[in-house]
Amino acid sequence: MSKALKTIHKIAGSEPIAAAIVLGSGLSALGDELTDKVIIPFSSLKGFPAGGVSGHGRDLLIGTMGGKRVAILTGREHYYEHGNAAAMLPALETLADLGAKTLLLTNSAGSLDERFRPGDLMLISDHINYAGMNPLIGEPTDRRFVNMVDCYAPDLRAKAKGLAEKLDIRLNEGIYLWYSGPSFETVAEIQMAIRLGAHAVGMSTAPEVILARFLGLKVWACSSITNMGAGLSNENISHEHTKTMAVQGAEKLRKLIPALVEEL
Ligand code: HPA
């Protein structure tokens, strides 16, 4: 049993969780939806996100949502912080060891498509790993050859669309393209991403999806659109703007995700 798992059992008990949720930039409001909440700082959990990106939390929350016991990571570690694409492996392994069968990922992203405006949500149907870095490089076993077809679980996407309709939340699907960051894209890179068939760009999520599938977790992911991609509108793209605009998406996610957890 890993050190982090032992610490969690000691603080929050060993009752298994049904799902784990990772919150993107500016999306921490979802943590307020948890009841009977236990808060464990990442700093006391070996292998959990160590860095710090403003707009991200640094805690593991364990509590009840949608009638189920879940864990929420209020922040994540990104490839651009140090060049390690597998940085989230220890945390995701611990969540799987806690009993999670499903991983729900959220992020902030720039839109490449008029259907997705700032404040909208985009359900991720697939991704393009344009950063070209794979978190399974160095994994020595044949388990590294992960099948990525339908890695964003079709049944969960269908459920989310049905729930969004009931909740009056506009929810279309699109393809997420992972750029490493931390600089934002050039106008030419955004034009290329459009030609490649992507609908949104961001600096996270894709490596976590690869790791989650490696660990046998079912995956669902949703982007909160904070801006149009570089050159597609006159707004100024910045991390400050991302954090401010993420609030609108967060309000929608805090309705949609508990409803989805209830149906898991
Ligand atoms: N590009 C990359 N990542 C992002 C963006 C963007 O325009 N907006 C929010 N995260």
Residues whose N, C-alpha, C, O or C-beta is under 5 A from the ligand:
A	BS01	HPA	S108 A109 G110 V201 G202 M203 T226 M228 G229 T242
